[in-house]
Amino acid sequence: MIEKMKSRKFLITLLTNIIAIATLFSNNNNEIIKLIALSVIAVANIAYEFVEGMIDAKEIEVKKNIDEK
């Protein structure tokens, strides 16, 4: 778990979320910018989970193939 928290994918997603949250709670009254910030948070997290899921699935597939041999 700690290794995943040190990964570049996680750190970029975390940084993206921090910037989007800072934008969301800034004194900017522009509703479009706030909507974009919310969208960025959602898309960044969904993309991260999707990529990590694909990587974990490949790892399980490789381990399964190694165990079968």
N, CA, C and O atoms as a GROMACS GRO file, in nm:
protein
  276
    1MET      N    1   0.082  -0.120   0.000
    1MET     CA    2   0.000   0.000   0.000
    1MET      C    3   0.086   0.126   0.000
    1MET      O    4   0.057   0.221  -0.073
    2ILE      N    5   0.191   0.128   0.079
    2ILE     CA    6   0.279   0.244   0.084
    2ILE      C    7   0.347   0.266  -0.051
    2ILE      O    8   0.368   0.380  -0.093
    3GLU      N    9   0.381   0.156  -0.121
    3GLU     CA   10   0.445   0.169  -0.252
    3GLU      C   11   0.353   0.238  -0.351
    3GLU      O   12   0.398   0.319  -0.433
    4LYS      N   13   0.222   0.208  -0.344
    4LYS     CA   14   0.128   0.273  -0.436
    4LYS      C   15   0.115   0.420  -0.404
    4LYS      O   16   0.090   0.500  -0.494
    5MET      N   17   0.131   0.459  -0.278
    5MET     CA   18   0.121   0.600  -0.242
    5MET      C   19   0.244   0.678  -0.285
    5MET      O   20   0.241   0.801  -0.289
    6LYS      N   21   0.353   0.608  -0.316
    6LYS     CA   22   0.473   0.674  -0.365
    6LYS      C   23   0.480   0.677  -0.517
    6LYS      O   24   0.573   0.734  -0.574
    7SER      N   25   0.381   0.616  -0.583
    7SER     CA   26   0.386   0.609  -0.729
    7SER      C   27   0.359   0.745  -0.792
    7SER      O   28   0.291   0.830  -0.734
    8ARG      N   29   0.413   0.764  -0.910
    8ARG     CA   30   0.393   0.891  -0.980
    8ARG      C   31   0.247   0.912  -1.015
    8ARG      O   32   0.197   1.024  -1.011
    9LYS      N   33   0.178   0.804  -1.051
    9LYS     CA   34   0.035   0.816  -1.086
    9LYS      C   35  -0.044   0.871  -0.967
    9LYS      O   36  -0.127   0.961  -0.983
   10PHE      N   37  -0.018   0.818  -0.849
   10PHE     CA   38  -0.089   0.862  -0.730
   10PHE      C   39  -0.054   1.007  -0.697
   10PHE      O   40  -0.142   1.087  -0.666
   11LEU      N   41   0.074   1.040  -0.703
   11LEU     CA   42   0.117   1.175  -0.668
   11LEU      C   43   0.061   1.279  -0.764
   11LEU      O   44   0.022   1.388  -0.722
   12ILE      N   45   0.056   1.247  -0.894
   12ILE     CA   46  -0.002   1.340  -0.991
   12ILE      C   47  -0.152   1.356  -0.967
   12ILE      O   48  -0.205   1.466  -0.975
   13THR      N   49  -0.221   1.244  -0.936
   13THR     CA   50  -0.364   1.252  -0.906
   13THR      C   51  -0.388   1.335  -0.780
   13THR      O   52  -0.480   1.416  -0.776
   14LEU      N   53  -0.306   1.315  -0.679
   14LEU     CA   54  -0.318   1.392  -0.555
   14LEU      C   55  -0.296   1.540  -0.581
   14LEU      O   56  -0.372   1.624  -0.532
   15LEU      N   57  -0.193   1.573  -0.657
   15LEU     CA   58  -0.164   1.712  -0.688
   15LEU      C   59  -0.278   1.774  -0.770
   15LEU      O   60  -0.317   1.889  -0.746
   16THR      N   61  -0.331   1.699  -0.864
   16THR     CA   62  -0.445   1.748  -0.944
   16THR      C   63  -0.565   1.776  -0.854
   16THR      O   64  -0.632   1.878  -0.870
   17ASN      N   65  -0.591   1.687  -0.760
   17ASN     CA   66  -0.704   1.708  -0.668
   17ASN      C   67  -0.682   1.830  -0.579
   17ASN      O   68  -0.775   1.907  -0.557
   18ILE      N   69  -0.562   1.847  -0.530
   18ILE     CA   70  -0.532   1.963  -0.444
   18ILE      C   71  -0.553   2.093  -0.520
   18ILE      O   72  -0.613   2.187  -0.467
   19ILE      N   73  -0.503   2.099  -0.643
   19ILE     CA   74  -0.520   2.220  -0.723
   19ILE      C   75  -0.667   2.245  -0.755
   19ILE      O   76  -0.714   2.358  -0.747
   20ALA      N   77  -0.739   2.139  -0.790
   20ALA     CA   78  -0.882   2.154  -0.823
   20ALA      C   79  -0.963   2.197  -0.700
   20ALA      O   80  -1.053   2.280  -0.712
   21ILE      N   81  -0.931   2.141  -0.584
   21ILE     CA   82  -1.002   2.179  -0.462
   21ILE      C   83  -0.969   2.324  -0.424
   21ILE      O   84  -1.058   2.398  -0.381
   22ALA      N   85  -0.844   2.363  -0.441
   22ALA     CA   86  -0.807   2.503  -0.414
   22ALA      C   87  -0.882   2.597  -0.507
   22ALA      O   88  -0.926   2.705  -0.466
   23THR      N   89  -0.895   2.557  -0.633
   23THR     CA   90  -0.970   2.637  -0.729
   23THR      C   91  -1.117   2.644  -0.691
   23THR      O   92  -1.181   2.748  -0.701
   24LEU      N   93  -1.170   2.531  -0.648
   24LEU     CA   94  -1.311   2.522  -0.612
   24LEU      C   95  -1.345   2.615  -0.495
   24LEU      O   96  -1.450   2.680  -0.495
   25PHE      N   97  -1.257   2.622  -0.397
   25PHE     CA   98  -1.284   2.703  -0.278
   25PHE      C   99  -1.220   2.841  -0.282
   25PHE      O  100  -1.217   2.911  -0.180
   26SER      N  101  -1.170   2.881  -0.397
   26SER     CA  102  -1.113   3.016  -0.408
   26SER      C  103  -1.227   3.118  -0.408
   26SER      O  104  -1.344   3.081  -0.415
   27ASN      N  105  -1.193   3.243  -0.402
   27ASN     CA  106  -1.294   3.349  -0.398
   27ASN      C  107  -1.352   3.380  -0.536
   27ASN      O  108  -1.420   3.481  -0.555
   28ASN      N  109  -1.325   3.293  -0.629
   28ASN     CA  110  -1.376   3.312  -0.764
   28ASN      C  111  -1.526   3.282  -0.767
   28ASN      O  112  -1.569   3.175  -0.725
   29ASN      N  113  -1.605   3.375  -0.814
   29ASN     CA  114  -1.750   3.356  -0.819
   29ASN      C  115  -1.797   3.300  -0.952
   29ASN      O  116  -1.918   3.291  -0.977
   30ASN      N  117  -1.706   3.262  -1.038
   30ASN     CA  118  -1.741   3.209  -1.169
   30ASN      C  119  -1.786   3.063  -1.155
   30ASN      O  120  -1.707   2.976  -1.120
   31GLU      N  121  -1.912   3.039  -1.183
   31GLU     CA  122  -1.970   2.904  -1.167
   31GLU      C  123  -1.910   2.805  -1.265
   31GLU      O  124  -1.900   2.686  -1.234
   32ILE      N  125  -1.872   2.850  -1.384
   32ILE     CA  126  -1.814   2.760  -1.484
   32ILE      C  127  -1.681   2.705  -1.436
   32ILE      O  128  -1.653   2.587  -1.453
   33ILE      N  129  -1.600   2.790  -1.375
   33ILE     CA  130  -1.470   2.745  -1.324
   33ILE      C  131  -1.490   2.644  -1.211
   33ILE      O  132  -1.415   2.546  -1.202
   34LYS      N  133  -1.588   2.667  -1.126
   34LYS     CA  134  -1.615   2.573  -1.017
   34LYS      C  135  -1.664   2.439  -1.072
   34LYS      O  136  -1.629   2.334  -1.020
   35LEU      N  137  -1.745   2.443  -1.177
   35LEU     CA  138  -1.793   2.321  -1.240
   35LEU      C  139  -1.677   2.244  -1.305
   35LEU      O  140  -1.671   2.122  -1.297
   36ILE      N  141  -1.587   2.317  -1.368
   36ILE     CA  142  -1.470   2.254  -1.428
   36ILE      C  143  -1.383   2.192  -1.320
   36ILE      O  144  -1.332   2.081  -1.338
   37ALA      N  145  -1.365   2.260  -1.207
   37ALA     CA  146  -1.285   2.205  -1.096
   37ALA      C  147  -1.346   2.075  -1.044
   37ALA      O  148  -1.274   1.979  -1.018
   38LEU      N  149  -1.477   2.072  -1.028
   38LEU     CA  150  -1.544   1.949  -0.985
   38LEU      C  151  -1.527   1.838  -1.087
   38LEU      O  152  -1.506   1.722  -1.051
   39SER      N  153  -1.536   1.873  -1.214
   39SER     CA  154  -1.518   1.774  -1.320
   39SER      C  155  -1.376   1.718  -1.320
   39SER      O  156  -1.356   1.598  -1.340
   40VAL      N  157  -1.278   1.804  -1.298
   40VAL     CA  158  -1.139   1.760  -1.295
   40VAL      C  159  -1.117   1.662  -1.180
   40VAL      O  160  -1.048   1.562  -1.196
   41ILE      N  161  -1.175   1.692  -1.064
   41ILE     CA  162  -1.163   1.601  -0.950
   41ILE      C  163  -1.220   1.464  -0.985
   41ILE      O  164  -1.156   1.362  -0.960
   42ALA      N  165  -1.338   1.463  -1.043
   42ALA     CA  166  -1.404   1.336  -1.077
   42ALA      C  167  -1.324   1.260  -1.182
   42ALA      O  168  -1.298   1.140  -1.166
   43VAL      N  169  -1.286   1.327  -1.289
   43VAL     CA  170  -1.215   1.260  -1.398
   43VAL      C  171  -1.079   1.209  -1.352
   43VAL      O  172  -1.040   1.098  -1.388
   44ALA      N  173  -1.007   1.288  -1.275
   44ALA     CA  174  -0.874   1.244  -1.228
   44ALA      C  175  -0.885   1.119  -1.142
   44ALA      O  176  -0.804   1.027  -1.156
   45ASN      N  177  -0.983   1.116  -1.053
   45ASN     CA  178  -0.998   1.000  -0.966
   45ASN      C  179  -1.046   0.876  -1.041
   45ASN      O  180  -0.999   0.766  -1.015
   46ILE      N  181  -1.137   0.895  -1.133
   46ILE     CA  182  -1.186   0.782  -1.213
   46ILE      C  183  -1.073   0.727  -1.299
   46ILE      O  184  -1.056   0.605  -1.308
   47ALA      N  185  -0.997   0.815  -1.362
   47ALA     CA  186  -0.885   0.770  -1.446
   47ALA      C  187  -0.781   0.695  -1.363
   47ALA      O  188  -0.729   0.591  -1.406
   48TYR      N  189  -0.750   0.747  -1.245
   48TYR     CA  190  -0.651   0.680  -1.160
   48TYR      C  191  -0.699   0.540  -1.120
   48TYR      O  192  -0.623   0.444  -1.129
   49GLU      N  193  -0.822   0.530  -1.077
   49GLU     CA  194  -0.876   0.399  -1.036
   49GLU      C  195  -0.880   0.302  -1.154
   49GLU      O  196  -0.852   0.184  -1.138
   50PHE      N  197  -0.916   0.351  -1.271
   50PHE     CA  198  -0.921   0.267  -1.390
   50PHE      C  199  -0.782   0.213  -1.425
   50PHE      O  200  -0.765   0.094  -1.452
   51VAL      N  201  -0.683   0.303  -1.425
   51VAL     CA  202  -0.546   0.262  -1.458
   51VAL      C  203  -0.492   0.164  -1.354
   51VAL      O  204  -0.433   0.062  -1.390
   52GLU      N  205  -0.512   0.192  -1.228
   52GLU     CA  206  -0.465   0.101  -1.122
   52GLU      C  207  -0.535  -0.034  -1.132
   52GLU      O  208  -0.472  -0.138  -1.110
   53GLY      N  209  -0.663  -0.034  -1.165
   53GLY     CA  210  -0.736  -0.159  -1.182
   53GLY      C  211  -0.680  -0.241  -1.297
   53GLY      O  212  -0.667  -0.363  -1.286
   54MET      N  213  -0.648  -0.175  -1.406
   54MET     CA  214  -0.590  -0.246  -1.521
   54MET      C  215  -0.453  -0.304  -1.485
   54MET      O  216  -0.421  -0.417  -1.522
   55ILE      N  217  -0.373  -0.227  -1.414
   55ILE     CA  218  -0.240  -0.274  -1.374
   55ILE      C  219  -0.252  -0.393  -1.279
   55ILE      O  220  -0.181  -0.492  -1.294
   56ASP      N  221  -0.342  -0.384  -1.182
   56ASP     CA  222  -0.362  -0.495  -1.088
   56ASP      C  223  -0.415  -0.618  -1.159
   56ASP      O  224  -0.376  -0.730  -1.125
   57ALA      N  225  -0.504  -0.600  -1.256
   57ALA     CA  226  -0.557  -0.715  -1.331
   57ALA      C  227  -0.447  -0.784  -1.411
   57ALA      O  228  -0.441  -0.906  -1.416
   58LYS      N  229  -0.360  -0.706  -1.473
   58LYS     CA  230  -0.247  -0.764  -1.547
   58LYS      C  231  -0.153  -0.839  -1.453
   58LYS      O  232  -0.103  -0.946  -1.487
   59GLU      N  233  -0.130  -0.782  -1.335
   59GLU     CA  234  -0.042  -0.846  -1.238
   59GLU      C  235  -0.101  -0.980  -1.193
   59GLU      O  236  -0.028  -1.078  -1.180
   60ILE      N  237  -0.230  -0.984  -1.170
   60ILE     CA  238  -0.296  -1.108  -1.130
   60ILE      C  239  -0.288  -1.210  -1.244
   60ILE      O  240  -0.266  -1.328  -1.220
   61GLU      N  241  -0.308  -1.163  -1.368
   61GLU     CA  242  -0.300  -1.251  -1.484
   61GLU      C  243  -0.161  -1.311  -1.499
   61GLU      O  244  -0.146  -1.430  -1.528
   62VAL      N  245  -0.059  -1.229  -1.479
   62VAL     CA  246   0.079  -1.277  -1.489
   62VAL      C  247   0.108  -1.379  -1.380
   62VAL      O  248   0.168  -1.483  -1.408
   63LYS      N  249   0.066  -1.351  -1.257
   63LYS     CA  250   0.088  -1.445  -1.147
   63LYS      C  251   0.015  -1.576  -1.173
   63LYS      O  252   0.067  -1.683  -1.143
   64LYS      N  253  -0.106  -1.568  -1.228
   64LYS     CA  254  -0.182  -1.688  -1.258
   64LYS      C  255  -0.111  -1.773  -1.364
   64LYS      O  256  -0.104  -1.895  -1.353
   65ASN      N  257  -0.058  -1.706  -1.467
   65ASN     CA  258   0.015  -1.777  -1.572
   65ASN      C  259   0.143  -1.842  -1.518
   65ASN      O  260   0.179  -1.952  -1.559
   66ILE      N  261   0.209  -1.774  -1.427
   66ILE     CA  262   0.331  -1.830  -1.369
   66ILE      C  263   0.298  -1.950  -1.283
   66ILE      O  264   0.370  -2.050  -1.285
   67ASP      N  265   0.189  -1.941  -1.206
   67ASP     CA  266   0.149  -2.053  -1.120
   67ASP      C  267   0.105  -2.174  -1.201
   67ASP      O  268   0.123  -2.288  -1.156
   68GLU      N  269   0.048  -2.154  -1.320
   68GLU     CA  270   0.003  -2.265  -1.402
   68GLU      C  271   0.120  -2.342  -1.463
   68GLU      O  272   0.107  -2.460  -1.494
   69LYS      N  273   0.232  -2.277  -1.480
   69LYS     CA  274   0.349  -2.341  -1.543
   69LYS      C  275   0.425  -2.418  -1.444
   69LYS      O  276   0.527  -2.478  -1.477
   0.00000   0.00000   0.00000
